[in-house]
Amino acid sequence: MAAEAKGDKPILFSYWRSSCSWRVRLALALKGIEYEYRAVHLVKDGGEQLKEEFARLNPMKEVPLLLIDGKSIAQSLAIIEYLEETRPNAGARLLPEDPYLRAKARQLAQIIVSDTQPLQNLRVLNAIGAKLGDEEKTKWAKQWITLGLEGFEKEVSSVAGKYCVGDSVSIADICLVPQLYNARRFGMDVSQFPTISRIEKALSELPAFRAAHPDAQPDCPTTA
């Protein structure tokens, strides 16, 4: 797992169903950046992310991790903003030019990244399940996903066009789609969020979103 030499193809350490990794896959696809995919299984053998070899690369012992330009970057939003800042003219712009809309795109992204997904990620759910059982674990996940999507639905309605912020894909869309996948995993009906549902349908038609989907990844159980 040694870092690649500067100038080589970027390496993304990812897990097919990780929503955080999915965000980075979307950003890379939208930017048209080719990369090498390295699977890190989050469950097998107690979790490959916890092994010493990977922990040396990312002390937080989680994916995604991107090796790019001779550097190592973790945390999905940090990676996405690095790609935008270092490659502003590659593919799609991931942040609007208008300062207010840029702030709104970041705000919407943070509703998912800071207030919703961390409360239902694998680490948290494993801890809750161990103490309270699977039924309570599912209730917990639904509670916080519902709160996050309710807030997102209200906030996005003021700036949405075809996508979350106007008619161009942004960091907000990148964060929304994986979270909706997670919601359905816990049996939630996301049709109760009409603006979000409309946006998701439009995004699902884009090649980048199809390419980044968990089912299209090499480590997906149905394709591996």
Secondary structure, DSSP 8 states (H G I E B T S, - for coil): -----TTS--EEEE-TT-HHHHHHHHHHHHHT---EEEE--SSGGG-GGGSHHHHHH-TT--S-EEEETTEEEESHHHHHHHHHHH-TTSSS-SS-SSHHHHHHHHHHHHHHHTTTGGGGSHHHHHHHHHHH-HHHHHHHHHHHHHHHHHHHHHHHTTTBSSSSSBTS--HHHHHHHHHHHHHHHTT--GGG-HHHHHHHHHHHTSHHHHHHSGGGSTTSTTT-
